[in-house]
Amino acid sequence: MAIPLQTIEQIAAANDIVEVISSYFPLKRAGANFKALCPFHQEKTPSFHVSPQRQTFHCFGCGVGGSVFRFVMDYEHIDFPSAVRKLAGRVGIQVLEERGPRDAEDRQPEARRILLQLHGEAAGWFHQNLIKREFAEAARKYLKQRGITAEIAKRWRLGYAPDEWNAFGSWARGQGFSPRELLDRFRDRIMFPICNDVGEVIAFSGRVLKEKEGAAKYLNSPETPLFRKGSVLFGLDKTKRALIETNCAIVCEGQLDLISLFEARITNVVAPQGTAFTETQARMLKRLVDEVVLCFDSDVAGTQAAERSLDALLQNDLIVRVAEIPAGDDPDSLVRREGKEEFEKRIAAARDFFDYWIEKVSARLGVPVQDFQALIPKQSRSSGIGADESRPATGGTPPRHDVAMLCLVALRDEAARDFLREQNWREILAQVPDAEILVRILETELRPNDAASLNAFMATLSATDEGLVSSWLMQKVPPNAGAMVEKWWLGIRQGALRRQLDVAQNRIKLPQLSTGELVNLQKEVLDLLKELRELPKLSSATRIDGQPVDPRQ
Ligand SMILES: [Zn+2]
């Protein structure tokens, strides 16, 4: 990972975790913290907590938790660098990766900003045309026929590009853009804004009102630093959550199909925008779901699109099924005629792609289906849903109580942390089971009172360890942490010495020891006993009476 630690801390400091999480779903105040139903497991009473003070989240139901980066990674199903870039973008911090910028987007933040602004303004302008202007009457009529109300048009910011639109052209030229290149191609078309996954308009798709000869039914924006063809799925900014929740994507051809399904409350939908699935789109989808149901028109073009999509989808280990769409229908007309429940039945009844394909091919060739099936190896047809590593991890088993308490104070209390770091902690913890996490906490340069520093530290941990650390960040620090830390540490040292003593005493009992070995072991035992006896004196300040300390008391 090539993003400097300093930048990560800076990004953590600028992104308030309460604001970030509230932008996905509402949080309720509960004392010093915020609460919600956990988005990572099913529950009826909220056990998902967010601490504004510690800038961390933790679910006491399923154990997930951690930094603002972990939340975005788990919620959006994206990797760490993507989460960092996303949060950086949110607060206008530029991420300079040490390996050099990835693409034009990073190199040209200013050009990108202006381009985003242009698309945002253009979407607004197209939309106003559709709603208000006289010249958009035919477009309004068309949409009304297709069941698109004004409210739906508003929600999807649908618009209309007239034949002439000089007013917008001069605005865009003033911004240093040549609208000829970007937008002039759209004339007399219904405009569908294409958004990135945070809902910013990055391109348009324009649909003709009346199908004319020689004019493409759909026309997309040219490639820009914001938009690469075949790397965007229409509607994903609105449907992502439903995709993750259902683990299944209904794929339809056109924007209107998607909008109709979404408005009928079938929300786990994506549209590759008129073309077959690309490798990039399939990869994007695999991060969200394991299964895909193709819902293409039953005409020749639809069948071909389905067949062309197959490679990319199967290569990404997606299970592919095909829903039966009656001839002359599309998902839009079907859901409007039959309603949500009937449509869902079609999705549930969708067949495995191979069965569908075999039937088509055998009909075409006049070969009985069974003969054909025998030729296809069964194995490749059932890529069942396995364990998915990208799902949020559930909490790990916490270390024993004394180690856990030392972790807690080492994370939270400056003085306690300093005390531990002055001890020979590496040597001692090497002998203590489950202490790896405490070693990580002690060896890292983190500042207990700085939430951004804690977030940056958590970003270096596995999901399981991060869940543990966030649970410690949510707990209260014992009021006398300074005295407690010495007591617990003493307990750890005594435990370690006793284990060494046990080992030495057992070895003395072994047969066939040489005299020299025996003497050495006896000396070791005596030394260990002496050390153990002297231990309480080392920490007289804690008024320990020489009895072994059980930190569990
Ligand atoms: Zn949970």
Residues whose N, C-alpha, C, O or C-beta is under 5 A from the ligand:
A	BS01	ZN	C38 F40 H41 C59 G61 C62 G63
